[in-house]
Amino acid sequence: MATLHPREPYSPEELRRLYPEGLQLQLVQILLRHGERTPVSVRFQNAGLQPFWPYCSVARQMVSATMDAADSNWTSLQWRRRLETFGTDDGPVVASGRRGEADAICNLGELTDVGRKTTWDLGRRLRYLYVDQLHFMPPTIRDADMFYLRATPIPRALESLQQCFWGFYPSRTRSESFPPITIVTRAPGDETLFPNDGNCRRFAQLSRAFAERTAERWNHTQEMDYLNKLISKWMPERSKRVAVDSHPRLSGIMDTINSTLGHGSETRLPKEFYDAKGLAIIDKIGVEEWFSGYRESQEYRALGIGSLMGDIVSRMVESAEMNGNDGPLAVGSKDDSTRGGSGSEQAIKMSLSGSHDTTLAAILTSLGAYDGKPWPPYTSHIALELFRKKNSQPIQSAAKSDLENNISIASHDARESRRSWFSGGFSAELGTKNNNRPVEIGRTNVEKLSAAQKSKLDDYYVRIRYNDEIMRVPGCKNAGKHLEGDDSFCTLVTFKTIVDKFTPSHWQKACVSNMDAPAFPENPEVAGY
């Protein structure tokens, strides 16, 4: 319920089955939930839980970039952070842990040392799969130009992304001249990497309606009575009863329980909070409250996760248009090289996005692939993989060898010996504009594509793995909509058709539309088709 316990790496036999001989991996997009963190609010001090936890050793060695105004040079300022809070007389005191620790104290909702380790370990597992086993990515790199890195504005997501990337390419695999990596972020009002109810009014309205419906369904049930017998004595005086919409909400109680489960014995609640039956009830209700809207409502999917899914599919389509020989994204320009960056982030083969539990469950539920799953544990991840049939003829790149020398420290012979049938060739010369590039069709609805445009998507397949488990989209199961003999490989045309149905044409306008419309569709609009 809290911490992910990853399975063993795929065996050779599993790899042969999961990555069939006739397909070539072309693009991988990974979204990861941040690692273990502290609770986002102070709760249950009356049950003995400390408000501040001493699990953030980074606070002893903070680093900030500072500018010397005299010469405009940037330098690193190293500093130690301590948190201050209210004392018993309302005056300021330094926040401390159970044993009086003043250093390494975490703020609320902060990524902890445990969370940093688990996200670094995730990067290491991804490296083992995509570098050591599949030889899809090079073993050593001079820059991060093959990556598209993005994170939400919430620090724990950014820090988890950084940890994961460092686990993927630790110091021994990066050249001495390795430049600063490019990480893309957005302003809060533009953020779509998580369901943004804080900046999307209509989605907030829908979220409240589905939460209220969950409260009506569950607040007066035997399951809720069971929870109250377990833990109601620790509820605040103003609430006293556990409910979906109590104070704290049931989802807030789950947040604190999960945070404690991910850490040490000094930050534990009474044993009643960890009752197996009680945890299962909390999890089931939490999943319904937060994610049932994606299962039932096209508008909910569109506003909550549709814009992000449109971006993801657009990258796949763009990659297919270029046959893997030109990058599906461009996040820099050659001018960046004069400012200390590599400036050529266009040969992208892998995307890593630091996100949240609500991101992962929203994606899977919107695709009809999440039924019966529990709340996503810390450091969960989704991998959306784009494949091409090997008999498809890619456009050959004249600059292939030059690019390979740029991205890998390994010698040509050593690199070639590690290349497998997965390696479809790297992209054309970085940082240059391809004037012959086809018109992009990624954001165009499949129904509006010409036959010639749609043919560019032939022989491409999408497969989803969630925490190394294969997920199946129900709309891909019919004949002709998946790879023959394996319905986990959805045709790109079918996958795009499904996602197009809930990709908004203008997310920000949609967020202020339909404010007077009913929250629930007249009939359930089933996800995944």
C-alpha positions as CSV (number, residue, x, y, z in Angstrom):
1,M,0.0,0.0,0.0
2,A,2.9,2.4,0.6
3,T,6.3,1.1,-0.6
4,L,6.8,-0.7,-3.9
5,H,8.6,-4.0,-3.6
6,P,9.8,-4.5,-7.2
7,R,9.9,-7.9,-8.8
8,E,13.1,-9.6,-9.9
9,P,14.5,-8.5,-13.3
10,Y,13.0,-10.2,-16.3
11,S,14.6,-13.5,-17.1
12,P,16.0,-14.2,-20.6
13,E,12.9,-16.3,-21.4
14,E,10.6,-13.4,-20.2
15,L,12.6,-10.9,-22.3
16,R,12.1,-13.0,-25.4
17,R,8.4,-13.1,-24.8
18,L,8.0,-9.5,-23.8
19,Y,10.2,-8.1,-26.5
20,P,9.5,-10.3,-29.5
21,E,12.1,-10.8,-32.3
22,G,9.9,-9.2,-34.9
23,L,9.6,-5.8,-33.2
24,Q,12.1,-3.0,-32.7
25,L,11.9,-0.7,-29.7
26,Q,11.9,2.9,-30.8
27,L,10.7,5.3,-28.0
28,V,10.2,4.8,-24.3
29,Q,8.2,7.3,-22.1
30,I,8.3,6.7,-18.4
31,L,6.2,8.4,-15.7
32,L,7.3,7.8,-12.2
33,R,5.7,8.6,-8.9
34,H,8.0,10.3,-6.4
35,G,9.6,8.3,-3.7
36,E,8.7,8.0,0.0
37,R,7.9,11.3,1.7
38,T,6.6,12.8,4.9
39,P,2.8,13.4,5.3
40,V,1.6,16.6,3.6
41,S,-0.2,17.7,6.8
42,V,0.4,17.2,10.5
43,R,-2.0,14.6,11.8
44,F,-2.5,12.3,14.8
45,Q,-0.1,14.0,17.3
46,N,-2.6,12.7,19.9
47,A,-1.6,9.2,18.8
48,G,2.0,9.9,19.5
49,L,3.1,10.8,15.9
50,Q,5.7,13.6,15.8
51,P,4.9,16.5,13.5
52,F,8.4,16.7,12.1
53,W,10.5,13.7,11.0
54,P,14.4,13.5,11.0
55,Y,14.7,11.7,7.6
56,C,16.0,14.4,5.3
57,S,19.8,14.6,5.6
58,V,19.9,16.8,2.5
59,A,18.9,19.7,4.9
60,R,22.5,19.5,6.2
61,Q,24.0,20.3,2.8
62,M,21.7,22.5,0.8
63,V,23.1,24.1,-2.4
64,S,21.8,27.2,-4.2
65,A,23.0,29.1,-7.2
66,T,23.8,32.8,-6.3
67,M,25.0,35.6,-8.6
68,D,27.8,38.0,-7.8
69,A,26.2,41.3,-9.0
70,A,29.7,42.8,-9.5
71,D,30.7,40.5,-12.4
72,S,27.4,38.5,-13.0
73,N,29.2,35.3,-12.2
74,W,27.3,32.4,-10.7
75,T,28.6,30.5,-7.7
76,S,27.2,27.8,-5.4
77,L,26.1,28.8,-1.9
78,Q,26.2,25.9,0.5
79,W,23.9,26.2,3.5
80,R,22.2,24.2,6.2
81,R,18.4,24.3,6.6
82,R,16.6,24.3,9.9
83,L,12.8,24.5,10.2
84,E,11.0,26.8,12.6
85,T,7.6,26.4,14.1
86,F,5.3,27.7,16.8
87,G,6.2,27.0,20.4
88,T,3.8,26.5,23.3
89,D,3.6,30.2,23.9
90,D,3.1,30.9,20.2
91,G,6.6,32.1,19.9
92,P,9.1,30.6,17.4
93,V,11.1,27.4,18.2
94,V,13.3,25.2,16.0
95,A,11.4,22.1,14.8
96,S,12.9,18.9,16.0
97,G,12.4,15.1,15.9
98,R,11.4,12.8,18.7
99,R,15.0,12.8,20.1
100,G,15.4,16.5,19.8
101,E,17.2,16.4,16.4
102,A,17.4,19.9,14.8
103,D,19.2,18.9,11.6
104,A,17.9,16.6,8.9
105,I,14.4,17.6,9.7
106,C,11.9,17.2,6.8
107,N,9.3,19.7,5.8
108,L,5.8,18.5,5.2
109,G,5.5,16.5,2.0
110,E,9.2,16.4,1.5
111,L,11.1,13.5,-0.2
112,T,13.0,11.6,2.5
113,D,16.3,9.8,2.4
114,V,14.3,6.6,1.9
115,G,12.5,8.1,-1.1
116,R,15.8,9.3,-2.6
117,K,17.2,5.8,-2.4
118,T,14.1,4.1,-3.9
119,T,13.9,6.4,-6.9
120,W,17.7,6.0,-7.4
121,D,17.1,2.3,-7.3
122,L,14.3,2.7,-9.9
123,G,16.8,4.3,-12.2
124,R,19.2,1.5,-11.7
125,R,16.5,-1.1,-12.5
126,L,15.6,0.9,-15.7
127,R,19.2,0.9,-16.7
128,Y,19.5,-2.8,-16.2
129,L,16.5,-3.3,-18.5
130,Y,17.1,-0.7,-21.2
131,V,21.0,-0.7,-21.2
132,D,22.2,-4.1,-19.9
133,Q,19.5,-6.4,-21.2
134,L,18.0,-4.7,-24.2
135,H,20.9,-2.5,-25.3
136,F,18.3,0.1,-26.3
137,M,20.3,3.0,-24.6
138,P,24.1,3.4,-24.7
139,P,26.1,2.3,-21.7
140,T,28.0,5.6,-21.4
141,I,27.0,9.1,-22.3
142,R,28.6,12.5,-22.9
143,D,25.3,14.4,-22.5
144,A,21.6,13.8,-21.8
145,D,20.4,14.8,-25.3
146,M,18.6,11.5,-25.8
147,F,16.4,12.2,-22.8
148,Y,13.3,14.4,-22.4
149,L,13.2,15.1,-18.6
150,R,10.2,16.8,-17.1
151,A,8.8,17.3,-13.5
152,T,5.9,18.9,-11.9
153,P,6.5,22.1,-9.8
154,I,6.4,20.1,-6.6
155,P,9.9,19.6,-5.3
156,R,9.6,15.9,-4.4
157,A,8.7,15.1,-8.0
158,L,11.7,17.0,-9.4
159,E,14.1,15.5,-6.8
160,S,12.8,12.0,-7.6
161,L,13.3,12.5,-11.3
162,Q,16.9,13.6,-10.6
163,Q,17.6,10.6,-8.4
164,C,16.1,8.3,-11.0
165,F,18.2,9.8,-13.8
166,W,21.4,9.6,-11.7
167,G,20.6,5.9,-11.0
168,F,20.1,5.3,-14.7
169,Y,23.4,7.0,-15.5
170,P,25.6,7.1,-12.4
171,S,28.9,9.0,-12.4
172,R,31.0,6.2,-13.7
173,T,28.9,6.2,-16.9
174,R,29.1,9.9,-17.6
175,S,32.0,11.7,-19.2
176,E,34.1,14.2,-17.2
177,S,32.7,17.0,-19.4
178,F,29.1,16.0,-18.9
179,P,27.0,19.2,-19.1
180,P,24.1,20.3,-17.0
181,I,21.0,18.3,-17.9
182,T,17.8,20.0,-19.2
183,I,14.7,19.5,-17.1
184,V,11.5,20.9,-18.3
185,T,8.9,22.4,-15.9
186,R,5.8,24.4,-16.2
187,A,4.0,27.2,-14.4
188,P,1.3,25.9,-12.1
189,G,-1.5,27.2,-14.3
190,D,-0.1,25.3,-17.3
191,E,0.7,22.0,-15.5
192,T,-0.8,18.9,-16.9
193,L,1.6,16.3,-15.5
194,F,-0.9,15.7,-12.7
195,P,-4.7,16.3,-12.5
196,N,-4.6,20.0,-11.9
197,D,-7.8,20.8,-9.9
198,G,-6.1,23.8,-8.4
199,N,-6.0,25.5,-11.8
200,C,-8.8,23.9,-13.7
201,R,-12.1,25.1,-12.3
202,R,-14.4,22.6,-14.1
203,F,-12.2,19.7,-13.1
204,A,-12.3,20.8,-9.5
205,Q,-16.1,20.9,-9.8
206,L,-16.1,17.4,-11.2
207,S,-13.7,16.1,-8.6
208,R,-15.9,17.4,-5.8
209,A,-19.0,15.8,-7.2
210,F,-17.4,12.4,-7.5
211,A,-15.9,12.7,-4.0
212,E,-19.3,13.6,-2.6
213,R,-20.8,10.7,-4.3
214,T,-18.2,8.4,-2.7
215,A,-19.0,9.9,0.7
216,E,-22.7,9.2,0.2
217,R,-22.0,5.6,-0.8
218,W,-19.6,4.7,2.0
219,N,-20.0,7.0,5.0
220,H,-22.8,4.8,6.6
221,T,-21.7,1.3,5.7
222,Q,-20.4,-1.6,7.7
223,E,-16.9,-1.0,6.3
224,M,-16.9,2.6,7.7
225,D,-18.2,1.3,11.0
226,Y,-15.3,-1.1,11.1
227,L,-12.8,1.8,10.6
228,N,-14.5,3.8,13.3
229,K,-14.1,1.0,15.8
230,L,-10.4,0.8,14.9
231,I,-9.3,4.4,14.9
232,S,-12.1,6.9,15.7
233,K,-10.7,7.5,19.2
234,W,-7.8,9.3,17.7
235,M,-9.9,11.6,15.4
236,P,-9.9,15.3,16.4
237,E,-12.7,16.5,18.7
238,R,-14.4,18.5,15.9
239,S,-14.7,15.4,13.8
240,K,-14.7,12.3,16.1
241,R,-16.0,10.0,13.3
242,V,-14.0,8.6,10.4
243,A,-15.6,9.3,7.0
244,V,-14.8,10.0,3.4
245,D,-15.2,13.7,4.1
246,S,-14.2,13.8,7.7
247,H,-11.5,16.1,9.1
248,P,-9.0,14.7,8.3
249,R,-10.5,13.1,5.2
250,L,-10.2,9.4,4.8
251,S,-7.7,10.0,2.0
252,G,-5.7,12.2,4.4
253,I,-5.6,9.4,7.0
254,M,-4.4,7.1,4.2
255,D,-1.6,9.6,3.4
256,T,-0.3,9.6,7.0
257,I,-0.5,5.8,7.3
258,N,1.4,5.3,4.0
259,S,4.0,7.8,5.0
260,T,4.7,6.0,8.3
261,L,4.8,2.6,6.6
262,G,7.6,3.9,4.4
263,H,9.9,4.9,7.3
264,G,11.3,3.9,10.7
265,S,9.8,2.7,13.9
266,E,10.0,6.1,15.5
267,T,7.4,7.5,13.2
268,R,4.6,4.9,13.7
269,L,1.0,5.1,14.6
270,P,-0.8,2.7,17.0
271,K,-1.1,-0.8,15.6
272,E,-4.8,-0.4,14.9
273,F,-4.0,1.9,12.0
274,Y,-2.2,-1.0,10.3
275,D,-5.0,-3.6,10.6
276,A,-5.0,-5.5,7.3
277,K,-8.8,-5.4,6.8
278,G,-8.9,-1.7,7.7
279,L,-6.1,-0.9,5.2
280,A,-7.9,-2.7,2.4
281,I,-11.1,-0.8,3.1
282,I,-9.3,2.6,3.1
283,D,-7.5,1.7,-0.1
284,K,-10.6,0.6,-1.9
285,I,-12.6,3.8,-0.9
286,G,-9.6,6.0,-1.7
287,V,-9.3,4.6,-5.2
288,E,-13.0,5.1,-5.9
289,E,-13.0,8.6,-4.6
290,W,-10.0,9.8,-6.6
291,F,-10.2,7.7,-9.8
292,S,-13.7,6.5,-10.5
293,G,-14.4,9.7,-12.6
294,Y,-11.8,8.6,-15.1
295,R,-13.6,5.3,-15.5
296,E,-17.0,6.8,-16.1
297,S,-16.7,10.3,-17.7
298,Q,-15.1,11.4,-20.9
299,E,-15.0,15.0,-19.6
300,Y,-13.3,13.9,-16.4
301,R,-10.6,12.1,-18.4
302,A,-10.1,15.1,-20.8
303,L,-9.7,17.6,-18.0
304,G,-7.8,15.4,-15.6
305,I,-5.2,13.7,-17.8
306,G,-6.2,14.2,-21.4
307,S,-3.8,17.0,-22.2
308,L,-0.8,14.9,-20.9
309,M,-2.0,11.8,-22.8
310,G,-2.2,14.0,-25.9
311,D,1.4,15.0,-25.5
312,I,2.5,11.4,-24.9
313,V,0.7,10.1,-28.1
314,S,1.9,13.1,-30.1
315,R,5.5,12.1,-29.3
316,M,4.8,8.6,-30.5
317,V,3.2,9.7,-33.7
318,E,6.0,12.2,-34.4
319,S,8.6,9.4,-33.8
320,A,6.7,7.2,-36.2
321,E,6.5,9.9,-38.8
322,M,10.3,10.2,-38.7
323,N,10.9,6.4,-38.6
324,G,13.0,6.9,-35.5
325,N,15.7,9.0,-37.3
326,D,14.7,12.4,-36.0
327,G,13.9,13.3,-32.5
328,P,10.2,13.3,-31.4
329,L,10.9,16.4,-29.3
330,A,13.1,19.4,-29.2
331,V,13.7,21.1,-25.8
332,G,16.8,23.1,-26.7
333,S,18.6,24.9,-29.5
334,K,22.1,25.2,-30.6
335,D,22.2,28.7,-29.0
336,D,22.1,26.9,-25.7
337,S,25.6,25.6,-26.1
338,T,27.0,29.1,-25.7
339,R,25.4,29.2,-22.3
340,G,26.9,26.0,-21.0
341,G,24.4,23.4,-22.2
342,S,24.8,20.9,-24.9
343,G,22.0,22.6,-26.8
344,S,21.0,19.6,-28.9
345,E,18.1,17.8,-27.1
346,Q,16.5,16.6,-30.2
347,A,17.6,13.0,-30.6
348,I,15.3,11.8,-27.9
349,K,14.8,8.1,-27.3
350,M,13.6,8.2,-23.7
351,S,11.3,10.4,-21.7
352,L,11.4,10.5,-17.9
353,S,8.7,12.5,-16.0
354,G,8.6,13.1,-12.3
355,S,5.0,12.9,-11.3
356,H,2.5,11.6,-8.7
357,D,0.2,8.8,-7.7
358,T,-2.7,10.7,-9.1
359,T,-0.9,10.9,-12.5
360,L,-0.3,7.1,-12.8
361,A,-3.7,6.0,-11.7
362,A,-5.4,8.6,-13.9
363,I,-3.6,7.4,-17.0
364,L,-4.3,3.7,-16.4
365,T,-7.9,4.2,-15.4
366,S,-8.5,6.4,-18.4
367,L,-7.2,3.6,-20.6
368,G,-9.4,1.0,-18.9
369,A,-6.4,-0.8,-17.5
370,Y,-6.6,-0.2,-13.7
371,D,-9.6,-2.1,-12.5
372,G,-8.9,-3.8,-9.2
373,K,-5.5,-2.2,-8.7
374,P,-4.6,-0.7,-5.3
375,W,-3.4,2.9,-4.8
376,P,0.0,3.3,-6.6
377,P,2.8,2.8,-4.1
378,Y,5.7,5.2,-3.8
379,T,8.2,5.0,-6.7
380,S,5.6,3.3,-9.0
381,H,6.2,3.9,-12.7
382,I,4.5,3.5,-16.0
383,A,6.5,2.7,-19.2
384,L,4.8,3.4,-22.5
385,E,6.9,1.8,-25.2
386,L,6.6,2.4,-28.9
387,F,7.7,-0.5,-31.2
388,R,8.1,-0.8,-35.0
389,K,7.9,-3.9,-37.0
390,K,11.3,-4.9,-38.2
391,N,10.3,-5.3,-41.8
392,S,9.4,-1.6,-41.9
393,Q,12.1,0.4,-43.7
394,P,13.4,3.3,-41.6
395,I,14.9,6.4,-43.3
396,Q,18.6,6.0,-43.1
397,S,20.6,8.8,-41.5
398,A,23.8,9.9,-43.1
399,A,25.0,11.4,-39.8
400,K,24.4,8.2,-37.8
401,S,28.0,7.4,-37.0
402,D,28.8,11.0,-36.1
403,L,25.9,11.2,-33.7
404,E,26.8,7.9,-32.1
405,N,30.3,9.2,-31.4
406,N,28.8,12.2,-29.8
407,I,26.5,10.4,-27.4
408,S,28.7,7.5,-26.3
409,I,32.2,7.3,-24.7
410,A,32.5,3.7,-25.7
411,S,34.6,2.9,-28.8
412,H,32.8,2.1,-32.0
413,D,33.7,-1.5,-31.9
414,A,32.6,-1.9,-28.3
415,R,29.4,-0.1,-29.0
416,E,28.6,-2.2,-32.1
417,S,29.2,-5.4,-30.2
418,R,26.6,-4.4,-27.7
419,R,24.0,-3.3,-30.2
420,S,21.0,-5.7,-30.6
421,W,18.1,-6.0,-32.9
422,F,16.5,-3.3,-30.7
423,S,18.8,-0.5,-31.9
424,G,17.1,1.1,-34.8
425,G,19.7,3.7,-35.4
426,F,20.0,7.1,-33.7
427,S,18.5,10.3,-35.1
428,A,19.8,12.7,-37.7
429,E,22.3,15.4,-37.0
430,L,21.4,17.2,-33.8
431,G,20.5,20.8,-33.6
432,T,19.6,21.2,-37.3
433,K,16.3,21.7,-38.8
434,N,15.0,19.1,-41.2
435,N,13.3,21.1,-44.0
436,N,11.8,17.9,-45.4
437,R,10.1,17.0,-42.2
438,P,6.5,16.0,-42.7
439,V,3.7,18.0,-41.3
440,E,3.1,16.9,-37.7
441,I,-0.1,14.8,-37.2
442,G,0.2,13.9,-33.5
443,R,-2.5,16.4,-32.3
444,T,-4.8,15.7,-35.3
445,N,-7.7,13.4,-34.6
446,V,-7.3,10.1,-36.4
447,E,-10.7,10.6,-38.1
448,K,-9.3,13.7,-39.8
449,L,-6.2,12.1,-41.1
450,S,-5.8,11.4,-44.8
451,A,-5.1,7.9,-45.9
452,A,-1.5,8.9,-46.6
453,Q,-1.1,10.4,-43.1
454,K,-2.6,7.4,-41.4
455,S,-0.3,5.0,-43.3
456,K,2.6,6.6,-41.5
457,L,1.4,4.9,-38.4
458,D,1.2,1.4,-39.9
459,D,3.4,-1.3,-38.3
460,Y,3.8,0.7,-35.1
461,Y,2.6,-0.7,-31.7
462,V,2.2,0.6,-28.2
463,R,2.7,-1.4,-25.0
464,I,2.2,-0.4,-21.4
465,R,4.1,-1.7,-18.4
466,Y,3.1,-0.7,-14.9
467,N,5.6,-1.6,-12.2
468,D,6.9,-4.2,-14.7
469,E,3.5,-5.7,-15.2
470,I,2.0,-5.8,-18.6
471,M,-1.3,-3.8,-18.8
472,R,-4.0,-4.3,-21.4
473,V,-6.3,-1.7,-22.9
474,P,-9.7,-3.2,-23.6
475,G,-10.2,-1.3,-26.8
476,C,-7.1,-3.0,-28.3
477,K,-8.4,-6.6,-27.9
478,N,-10.4,-7.0,-31.0
479,A,-8.8,-8.5,-34.1
480,G,-6.8,-6.0,-36.2
481,K,-6.3,-3.7,-33.3
482,H,-3.2,-5.4,-31.9
483,L,-0.2,-7.4,-32.9
484,E,-1.3,-10.7,-34.1
485,G,-1.1,-13.2,-31.2
486,D,-0.5,-10.6,-28.5
487,D,-3.2,-8.1,-27.5
488,S,-0.8,-6.3,-25.1
489,F,0.7,-4.6,-28.2
490,C,-1.9,-2.1,-29.3
491,T,-1.6,-0.7,-32.8
492,L,-0.6,2.9,-32.7
493,V,-3.6,3.9,-34.8
494,T,-5.9,2.2,-32.3
495,F,-4.1,3.6,-29.3
496,K,-4.2,7.1,-30.7
497,T,-7.9,6.7,-31.6
498,I,-8.7,5.8,-27.9
499,V,-6.7,8.7,-26.5
500,D,-8.0,11.2,-29.1
501,K,-11.4,10.8,-27.6
502,F,-10.3,12.4,-24.4
503,T,-7.6,14.8,-25.6
504,P,-8.9,18.3,-25.3
505,S,-8.3,20.7,-28.2
506,H,-7.7,23.5,-25.7
507,W,-7.3,22.4,-22.1
508,Q,-7.3,25.9,-20.5
509,K,-10.6,26.9,-22.3
510,A,-12.1,23.5,-21.4
511,C,-11.3,24.2,-17.7
512,V,-13.7,27.2,-17.6
513,S,-16.4,25.7,-19.8
514,N,-19.5,23.7,-18.9
515,M,-19.6,25.2,-15.4
516,D,-23.4,24.9,-15.3
517,A,-23.5,21.4,-16.8
518,P,-24.2,18.3,-14.7
519,A,-21.1,16.7,-13.2
520,F,-22.1,13.2,-14.2
521,P,-22.7,11.9,-17.7
522,E,-26.2,10.8,-18.5
523,N,-24.8,7.3,-19.1
524,P,-21.4,6.0,-18.1
525,E,-18.8,6.7,-20.8
526,V,-16.6,3.6,-20.4
527,A,-12.9,4.1,-20.5
528,G,-10.5,2.3,-22.7
529,Y,-12.4,2.3,-26.0
